[in-house]
Amino acid sequence: MSSNYRVLLLAFQICDNNTTFPGCGGTGSDMNPALGQITFLGPVGGWSTNITSGLGPPFEYLVPLLDVSTFNATTGGGASPLTILLSVTGLGTSGGFPSGLTNALDTIGGTATAAGTTITTQAWYSASNTAFCASASCGSVPLTSLLSVTGRSYSGSAGGSALLSSGPYSITLAVTIDSHGVADTVSFDNEFDLPEPATLSLLGSGLLGLGMALRKKLLI
């Protein structure tokens, strides 16, 4: 079983195992050699991330399907909001993934040193199998409602559903950190689930991507 993975990070594209393929030029470096796991460490705009990781197929399947976590994303103040996009493409019934009317669940929990920091998260479905598509403008529809949490310690969940095609389709999890210009250190874990019966076959693979960008500068 082979899979291709990609990361979009401002001007960087980070390929799984640092092996280039169509759609991933490999201008950045994935620090995790395992399939379905992408790890980044370093500066992004006005933020510095200690460890940011994205998990998806074949490492993850349905519960969770996608998982984004950041350990110590830090800004000294004045940073624009930081958006992280984690995509899986090539999903469909041929790979054991659901179709038809499907429920979805988005959960997040974490901490921040600034009480006013806002974290928003939402999952999106693209019938055209487009990676990093987290808006109606690129053809996606929301899988979950927009979830917003705030405070030095925060948690929350949001549900939803969508009519999924037989494939191929993509799902993108988008999470944005906004410290509103003040100094801050944020850590969180954001998990997206497609809760389905345990008897569902789980034999497929997908294309995993982790995209990090300042919202105003993201180019997909």
Summary of the structure (lengths in Angstrom):
residues: 220
radius of gyration: 16.2
end to end distance: 27.3
largest distance: 49.4
contacts: 791
relative contact order: 0.27
helix: 5%
strand: 53%
